[in-house]
Amino acid sequence: MSTNPSSGLRQKFSAAQHIHSAVAPNDAFVDACFAGDLESVNQAIASQTLTTEDFDEGLECATERAHPDVVLALFHAGATIKKQALEFLLGPEGEQSPLVIRHYLDHGMDPNTQISGGIPLLK
């Protein structure tokens, strides 16, 4: 009985594709959060394959880039406020987005929150 050596390669390639496809949607999700691509974010949420870590990273990205619609979608999907996400409320240029802040307040952020060094978050 002869064996086809290329069948072993196909199996390895198929396994690698499966592993990549299991990881890639999460990377795509975080990229969509960073870019403010609400449609892609909602598709990833609907897939129900995201981990708590994906939500945390996505919330940080959407917060930093001031995408209030994405931040709200993440909160509605179950994302929770973590201390490190609060650091991103200042944005890349130190500018705060009032809508993003409002979403955080509406989802339980203490208005007296301080960030690193005891600096009041709200200006």
C-alpha positions in Angstrom: 0.0 0.0 0.0 1.6 3.3 -1.0 1.1 6.4 0.9 1.0 9.8 -0.6 3.5 12.1 1.1 1.5 15.2 0.1 -1.5 14.0 2.1 0.6 14.5 5.3 1.5 18.0 4.2 -2.2 18.8 3.5 -3.1 17.6 7.0 -0.4 19.8 8.6 -1.5 22.8 6.4 -5.2 22.2 7.3 -4.3 22.1 11.0 -2.3 25.3 10.7 -5.2 27.0 8.9 -7.6 25.8 11.7 -5.3 27.3 14.4 -4.9 30.5 12.5 -8.6 30.9 11.9 -9.2 30.4 15.6 -6.9 33.2 16.5 -7.4 35.6 13.6 -10.9 36.7 14.4 -9.8 38.0 17.7 -7.0 40.0 16.1 -9.5 41.3 13.6 -11.9 42.2 16.4 -9.2 44.3 18.2 -8.3 46.0 14.9 -11.9 46.8 14.3 -12.3 48.3 17.8 -9.1 50.4 17.1 -10.5 51.6 13.8 -14.0 52.2 15.0 -15.5 49.7 12.6 -18.8 49.1 14.4 -20.1 46.6 11.8 -17.1 44.3 12.2 -17.2 44.7 16.0 -20.8 43.7 16.0 -20.1 40.7 13.8 -17.3 39.5 16.1 -19.6 39.9 19.1 -22.3 37.9 17.4 -19.9 35.1 16.7 -19.7 34.5 20.4 -16.0 33.5 20.1 -14.5 36.4 22.0 -12.8 36.0 25.4 -12.8 38.4 28.3 -9.3 39.4 27.3 -10.5 40.2 23.8 -13.2 42.5 25.3 -10.7 44.1 27.6 -8.3 44.9 24.8 -11.1 46.0 22.4 -12.5 48.3 25.0 -9.0 49.8 25.6 -8.5 50.4 21.9 -12.0 51.9 21.3 -11.6 54.1 24.4 -8.2 55.4 23.4 -9.3 56.1 19.8 -12.5 57.8 21.1 -15.0 55.6 19.3 -18.1 56.0 21.5 -20.4 53.8 19.4 -17.9 50.9 19.7 -17.4 51.5 23.4 -21.2 51.4 23.9 -21.5 48.2 21.8 -18.8 46.5 23.9 -20.5 47.5 27.2 -23.8 46.2 25.9 -22.1 42.9 25.0 -20.8 42.6 28.6 -17.5 44.3 28.6 -16.6 45.6 32.1 -14.6 48.5 33.3 -11.1 47.5 34.4 -8.6 49.9 36.0 -6.2 49.7 33.0 -8.9 50.7 30.6 -9.4 54.0 32.5 -5.9 55.0 31.6 -7.0 55.1 27.9 -9.8 57.6 28.6 -7.2 60.4 28.1 -6.8 59.4 24.4 -3.6 59.5 22.4 -3.3 63.3 22.6 -4.6 63.7 26.2 -8.0 64.7 24.9 -11.1 63.2 26.5 -14.1 62.2 24.5 -17.3 63.4 26.4 -19.4 60.6 24.9 -16.9 57.9 25.8 -16.7 59.3 29.3 -20.5 59.3 29.5 -20.6 55.7 28.5 -18.1 54.8 31.2 -20.1 56.8 33.8 -23.4 55.1 32.7 -21.7 51.7 33.1 -20.4 52.2 36.6 -17.3 54.4 36.6 -16.9 56.4 39.7 -16.8 60.1 38.7 -14.0 60.6 41.3 -11.7 58.1 39.6 -8.1 59.0 39.6 -5.5 57.7 37.1 -1.8 57.1 37.6 -0.2 59.5 40.0 -3.5 60.4 41.7 -4.5 62.7 38.8 -8.3 63.2 38.7 -9.6 61.5 35.5 -12.3 64.1 34.8 -11.1 67.5 33.9 
